[in-house]
Each structure stands twice: as structure tokens, then as C-alpha cells.
Amino acid sequence: GGVPGLRLFALYFISHIPITALIDLQPLLPAGIAPRAVNLLQQYAASFRDPLMLQPPEWFKAFIYCEAFLQLPFFPIAAYAFLKGGGNQRDRGHVLGAFVQDCCCCAAENVSVS
């Protein structure tokens, strides 16, 4: 069920569960914990030229922890809500949008100051 556009939002949230778990959270793991078969971080960092993921500064690790404990649990809840429909769909988008905006503003400030 659900409206086709809302299903696209649900797909977005569903697709970000493995991306977050397998790539984004790897900098929080102690060195050597991620198995080679799952260690996509090196490939990601090389492909997207993202040095912050390989040697994240402390301020960036704070965002990764927020992603682990706030965003990751939110993804399945948001996906379910968009698939089920009902309620105010914009509220779900505003929650993620506020977090992403805060992260981008803080990261931009830190990069511009350093």
C-alpha cells in the first residue's frame, strides 16, 4: 500500500540501513574488527575521496555516533511509516532533515576554521 512517492522515501530509508551499518559506522570500530569482506570503508574513501572517513577527527566521530544511535534506529521506523502511510509524512522528513542540516553546518564551520 501507500502512495508511490512515499514508497520512494521508504526505499531511501531502507537502503541507508546497510550503508550506515557497513560503511558509515566503521570508523568507530577498533582497527582490524571489520572483516575484509565487509570492509568497504577503504573502497568508499578512495572512490569518493573522503579522507574524513579514514582518519576522522573527534568532532566528526561525534556525528558518526549520532548516526549510530539516532539515525540508524530512525531509518526502519521512518521506512515503516512511509510504507504504512497515514499521519503527517513531513514530520518524518523534518526529523532527518534537521539532523543532516546540523551536521552539514557544523562540518562546514569546522572545515572553514581549520
N, C-alpha and C positions, 0 to 999 in steps of 0.2 A: 504494500500500500504506500500511500504518500504521493506527494507531488513530485514530478521528475526533477525539478530544480533542487528540491530538498534532499532527494536521493543523492545528488551530486555532492552536496555538503556532507552527507553521511559517508560517502565514499572517501572524501577528503580526510575525515577524521579516522576512518578505519585504516586507510593507507598509512597514516602517520604513526600508528601504533608500532609496527615493526621497524620503521625508520628510526623512531625515537629510541626504541629498546636496543636495536642492533648497532646504531651509529652514534646518535647524539649522546647517549649516556656512557659510552666507552671511556671518555677522559676521566670519569670518576672512578673507574676500576683501577686497582693496583696493576703495575706493569706485569705482563705475562698472564693475566687472568683470562682474557678473551682468547678463545681457541683460534688458531689460524684460519680455520674455515669460516669463522664468523667475524673475524677482524676486518671489517670493511672500512674502518676508520682511515687507514693508510691510503687506500684506493680513493676514498671520498676526498681526503685532504689534497691529494695530488690532482685529481680531476677538477676540483673546484677551487684550487689554490687557496685553501683555508688553513693558514698556519695557527689560528687560534684553537682549532680542534686538536692539534698535535701537542702543543705546549700551552694549555690555557692558563692565562693569569688568574689570580684569585677572584677578581671581580667577575670574570667570565664563568668560572666554576660555580659561582653563586647562581647565575642564570641556569646553568645545567641542573643544579639541584632543584631549582624551581620547576624546571621542565619535568624532572623525575617525579616530584611529589605533588605538583599542581596540574600541569598539562597532561601528563600521561594518564592519570586517573580520569581526567575530564574527557579524553577522546572517546572511550566507549560509551560514556553517558551521553555525550553530545550526538554520537552516531545513532544511538538508540532513539533519542528524542527526535532527531530529524527523520528517521525511518518511520517512527510511530506517528509523527505529526501531532497536531494539537498544540495548544499553548502559544506562547509568543516566541516564534523562531528567532527573532532578532536578539533576544536576550542571550541565547547560546553563542551567537556570533560576537556579541559585545564582550562577553567574558574573555574569549580568546583574543579578540582584537585589543582589548585593554592591556593584556599581558604582553602581547607582541609589541605594541606601541611603547610600553615602558622599557622593554628590553632594548629596542632599537634606539630610543632616546638616550638611555644610559650608556650604551655601547658607543654611540656617536660622540657623546660628550667625552668619554674616556679616551677614545682614539684622537679626538681633536686636541685634547690637553697634553697627550704624551708626544 
